């Protein structure tokens, strides 16, 4: 849930540079078996283990639910560590890019759905959180061609609130602690909705800016093509005009000027339909 892929380090003998920039060579040299990816794999394996522990003995045994809480806590902690290691040591692999967000959402989704099945957590809370997570993931793919939406502080705070609240619901709590976990979950729901709306706003703004920049680039390209098409025509016009003057004196018909004009107008005509077609396609998207 941190938004940072837990990925892999160089496996060809190259020593990773702490905090260094990640290049293509580093990605190509990356090894699957590194500490960041191992932590991600552990988190994936903890998902079914957590569910089994939570539902063991009917799902209401305080001892087994304590074991389930321990598995959930380990999974959330590994999420923090693998992201930190990936950023600090440039441990990047394709597996990490795919597996890390899947593991993040799998452990939280498993906790929320399981708690709702047991009747401890209202289904509307589970629905709101899961719909937000799925919607933001799809939205990131929608704008990925234009820009990458960075993880915000609000998103990280949302993740922390969700993990804390879900962990408190996994435990069998009564009295003031049960009331506290309810309000903690309400805070998590509010942060989930607010940060989700903020991500939508960012996505719309980034996409509009990207489309505007693309249209401006197309316009500059069209102007450059028109200028390139016009320059030879101008030279040809000067030459043909000069030739026409000499030819006119000799009684030869003046055909050079009209030919140059056709070449110039043809250059602009060939560009304008392409520009209009591009603008139409962008407007439809």
Secondary structure, 3 states (H helix, E strand, C coil): CCCCCCCCCECCCCCCCCCCCCCHHHHHHECCCCHHHHHHHHHHHHHHHHHHHHHHHHHCCHHHHHHHHHHHHHHHHHHHHHHHHHHHHCCCCHHHHHHHHHHHHHHHHHHHHHHHHCCCCCHHHHHHHHHHHHHHHHHHHHHCCCCCCCCCHHHHHHHHHHHHHHHHHHCCCCCHHHHHHHHHHHHHHHHHHHHHHHHHHHHHHHHHHHHHHHHHHHHHHHHHHHHHHHHHHHHHHHHHHHHHHHHHHCCCCCCHHHHHHHHHHHHHHHHHHHHHHHHHHHHHC
